[in-house]
Amino acid sequence: MTIVPKGYSFGVAAAGFKRPDRNDLGIIVSHGEASAAGVFTTNRFQAAPVLVCKELLAERPLARALLVSSGQANACTGAEGLANCRETLAIAATAAKALKIEPEDVLPTSTGVIGAQLKMDKWAAAAPQLAQSLGTASAMDVAKAMMTTDTFPKLVAKTLSLPGGEVRVLGMCKGAGMISPKMATMLGFILTDADVEPKDWQELLSSAADRSFNALTVDGDTSTNDTVLALANGASRVAVRDAKSLRLLRACVTELCQELSYRIVQDAEGGTKVAHITVRGAKSNAQAELAARAIGNSPLVKTALFGCDPNWGRIVAALGRSGAEFEAEAVVLTIGGILVFEKGQPSPEDLDGLLAPIMRHQDVAIELDLHAGRGSFTLLASDLTKRYIEINADYRT
């Protein structure tokens, strides 16, 4: 049974936005006012819910509810899309009126096909079902309702002992394709019953996102809708104010987000591999990230992973064009702990034979030392499969 933070209720409804046979609308309601934080896509085409969320959080970093719809992105929909998004907040508030929610208390998110206007008649029709399920639905129900091409829901919960007492933290997310973060890729919600000041909560979420959702890639694409929202409602009555408590909570939330990030790459559309690409010895962390992303986003590296082919030359070639600064002869490459390349040439060992069993594993460790500085970065990356092409070729049908 999932350990849920105190003071939250969940609701879902089958609105039929894309398919009639599943829940595709979800709401999470805090029983009291909560510190709210968010990280958002840097795509210049930002979806209506992203713009509305940013506007609401800028006005006040507090909220009562998180709203998610699956099957319609409400992106690139202009003034009508913004008006529709704000109307969904009123619909959500009506559904949660028993908990005294106002429209401005609701932070919206959505996922789906870009360009289509929201089906507002379906929203209105789904409101009674959403209201009826609120308090009886589970966190897992919402995690399932936010799925699109995901093959399984992604939910992680933790308890944390702090000097002031025990708190609970829960995270859920969706994401399998159009994944390459410029903040936090996909939709995600983090909930805790700890009492955290809004400024500290925002800093904590941003830090955790940088070390998790900002450190993965599936296909090199950044969505118009990427959003991670976090609520801290204080229902545990454990105040997180001192440096030690903040450090412990940051570590817990970061670990939770990293577990969710792994599940996104594990569930990549058509994916069969999770590559753990670590670049160290770079001139800076930013240059290490450049190198890791060039490798993780390379179609040639990704297809080699899918084919279980230890074609290390593709890794070295991707590194060479990454823009990172290093001396070619200084680079050392290992795969699964096996020395593959150093001093500008491959190891004299039978690399195909040594690497064959490693490449058959789901998780493959690729490590490079550039010997150019102290910068480092680790990226999770999926492979590229025939199934990925099939899914995305038929996405709108």
Summary of the structure (lengths in Angstrom):
residues: 397
radius of gyration: 22.0
end to end distance: 36.3
largest distance: 71.0
contacts: 1508
relative contact order: 0.14
helix: 37%
strand: 29%
